[in-house]
Amino acid sequence: MNRLGLKLFCLFVALLFWLQVAATTTIDQTVALPLVVTGLREGVTVAGSRLPARVPVRLRGSKLRLIQHRWFGREAGRVVLDLANAAVGSLEQRELSAEDVRTDMIVVGLAAPVRVPLQVSRLATRRLPVRVATAGELPADRALAGAARAIPTEVVASGPEELLRRQTWAETEPIDLSRLRGSTALERRLVSWSADVHLDPEAVQVEVAVAARERRTFANLPVLALTDSGQPVAGVFPPVATLVVSGPADSLRHLTAARLAVTVSSTGLRPGTHHIRGQAVLPECCRVEALSPEQFVVRLGETEDEEEGRAR
């Protein structure tokens, strides 16, 4: 017991000697000091400037003080960026110097030249519509009975004016459609396009209406020829087509031929006979399963034989 006490006493004395030496020994050391912004006016931000969190500075001081900074988190000082006279809306480079360092030790200088890209912006808010992002495809026997809907439909974005001006919507995390078998409601976080922009709320409720997919056939749909201004009249053969569409059962029951169209485009073609693939125009909730025929004969103006025959 006495030997243990003696060992502890010797250890304590050695520690006192070490602390005394560390407190009186002066050394130079590079220390990363935090960068602090001051002087900003109300309603102004530097959020988009990408300022460094810390600046390497060469300091001279007691070994004990520097050890406290390194191992015990006691800051040895800070680097101050004063923006009291900064122009709003300007993009500039500020070079930091030893005069910007605040510490109770001797500043030898910055470890290396530091130029800070500075963007001083006004703080702004803007209401943005929410766009629901999706991934994957629904199972083959299922269809969307309308677009996915976010609640609320708008959110408030706040941040630097320049970052808000370029954005026209806020987007959700994607919903995996391949996992859905029926209508559902779920929460999705909003994805901010910048760490400097805050969205309120940060998440929305998303409603997805899913229904059984059915097919329906529409026969004898007129085929319309799309021509450029100044092109001769176009004739199409055959003049009608059969279209097979699929979609949500309820939507198909109310779908009429008047909402469908089959077209062929003759844009940029010269007079003569052409074979052109048909295109179907239909509501967004539906899709084309088959078009018969797939190609159509399009005749623009008169052929050379017809022109010679008429000349005779």
Order of alpha helices (4+ residues) and beta strands (2+ residues): alpha-beta-beta-beta-alpha-beta-beta-beta-beta-beta-beta-beta-beta-beta-beta-alpha-beta-beta-beta-beta-beta-beta-beta-beta-alpha-beta-beta-beta-beta-beta-alpha
